[in-house]
Amino acid sequence: MRFSKLFGKTLRQAPAEAESVSHQLLLRAGMIAQEAAGIYSYLPMGWRVLKKIENIIREEMDKAGGQELMLPVLQPFELWQQSGRYVSFGKSLFTLTDRKEHTLALGPTHEEVITDLVHRYVQSYRELPLLLYQIQTKLRDEPRPRSGLLRVREFIMKDLYSFDADEAGLDESYQKMCKAYRNIYARLGLPTLVVEADSGAIGGKESHEFMVLTEGGEDEVIYCSSCGYAANVEKAQFAKTAETVIPVSRNPESSEGEAKNLLSLEEIATPGTKAIEEVADFVGVPTSQTLKSVFYYADGEFIFVITRGDLEVNETKLRNALKCSDLRLATESEVNEAGLVAGFASPIGVKGVKVVADDSITLGSNFVVGANKPGYHFRNANYPRDFQVDLMADIALAQPGDSCLRCQGKLSLARGIEVGHVFKLGTFISERFGASFLDNDGKSRPIVMGCYGIGLGRLLAAIVEQSHDDQGIIWPLSVAPYQVYLCPLSLDKPMVAPTAEKIYQELQKEGIEVLFDDRDDSPGVKFNDADLLGIPLRLTLSPRTLQSQSVEAKWRMEKEAQLLPLENLAVQMKKLLDEAVKAQS
């Protein structure tokens, strides 16, 4: 490809709205263009990268036994009603009505369609297991599209679905896919961490994410360096211990033994204190001996949530515990309408409101909690003596410094980008679609399912987030848009232009992918674009190198360059690139 003919332009500065590093660099390099919030066009350079990523994924899926097919983007809404997942997807599910007033969904995923298809074609255990996949556009009405390709509304995804006769078969398919994913990331030069994850709207009993740890990541990972436990912060668990209880009594001579006793509930004045820290300081107790009240609306129902004061609510865990699709904080006016006083509320004496509590309230005693009127709190509140809850669950947010549930080591926090998600779906979708088979004894049983997704655009962005410097992108050879950047300088000088043209033709004959910078621009402009575009190997031809019948070869990730003779240059380059590919594999 000649640079002068290349569609798209490089930019010296990224647009102001570009937040993440990958968003900035991909826009500056002319690889993507934003059409609307969360909607992007891939320009020729970016598309070449994406197609190479796609080919690597396809090769590994085929190697694992996957069969590729193509499913429709338009899906009958009845399929979503049959699975019931239109509720969990909520407003993220795009829908439309055709001219016959028939409602359709724009596929955010394809479990419904593929299960309906398998239901029609599979009858016997002899036809299992099956691994079916596609690489196709998905659409989700993302509420907050951001960070370029990392959070979008339209994206290309590889989704594979496994169909097995039993749980043992699902485990085998699951491990087979995890191995294929590791192979993909190794070929892309991406180090990944496998973490436990929340299944979200997809559902299922177990799921894992493959994370690329990077400061630019939008996800948070909690991990233990002692035992290797790792989980998305949405899913992460930690050891909740009973904090040392300070008896809250007006009697200054209370003995240490009284700390274990349940003291009498007592109302006290706490003027000007609302925040947990203010209340704890005023009363003279640690925040772990207070109870915190937070108010939500879950699918239109007012929810009173209570946790120990030193912990925060994990809204993903809360949503899962409530089995709701829409969860938001209640406004102050909504809290008042429920007859509660923000900053001074507690479940003591409250009626007609659903109360959800974190199980930490059972670890400790004699808590300080709101008295349900301004300027007052109760002390020595104890569950279940003084109040009841409708639902008790782990709804607390794990934080760095907490104790690991497995080994009691200290947990740490890192940021990451999810580049793959695998799920053990089980039978809940196959049962709803009647996707069953006859086993060896002629008994009908539901097919056991798994699903496995990789977002290609997100993967492309993750590579940039992981591999760049101040000058631009550094593509691995496996997915670089071109392998070689041919950069002749001083094209008006004798022999430079014809020699560059000859090199260009010879490299192409050897099957080497070349971007030929045939522009009549300054060395600075050309070198800056070469670094910005991130092509692995730059060949520089100039009047100076011609004097020694050579070209200057410089790898993008290295500072030093070397001179290569013009004679048999294409053969040398082929060998050099082949060796580099082997070294990276």
Buried (B, 14 or more C-beta within 10 A) or exposed (E): BEBEEBEBEBEEEBEEEBBBBBBBBBBBBBBBEBEEEBEBEBBBBBBBBBBBBBEBBBBBBBEBEBEEEEBEBEBBBBBBBBBEBBBBBBEBBBBEEEEEEEEBBBBBBBBBBBBBBBBEEBEEBEBBBBBBBBBBEBBBBBEEBBBBBBBBBBBBBBBBBBBBBBEEBBBBBBEBBBEBBBBBBBBBBBEBBBBBBBBBBBBBEBBBBBBBBBEBBBBBBBBBEEEEBBBBBBBBBBBBEEBEBBBBBEEEEBEEEBBEBEBEBBEBEBEEBBEBEEBBEBBEBBBBBBBBBBBBBBBEEBBBBBBBBBBBBBBBBBBBBBEBBEBEBBEEEBBEEBEBBBBBBBBBEBEEBBBBBBBBBBBBBBBBBBBBEEBBBBBBBBBEEBBEBEBBBBBBBBBEEBBBBBEEBEBBBBBBBBBBBBBBBBBBBBEBBBBBBEBEEEEEBBBBBBBBBBBBBBBBBBBBBBBBEEBBBBBBBBBBBBBBBBBBBBBEEEEBBEBBBBBBEBBBEBEBBBBBBBBEBEEEEBBBBBBBBBBBBBBBBBEEBBEEEBBBBBBBEEEEBEEBEBEEBBEBBBEBBEEBBEEBE
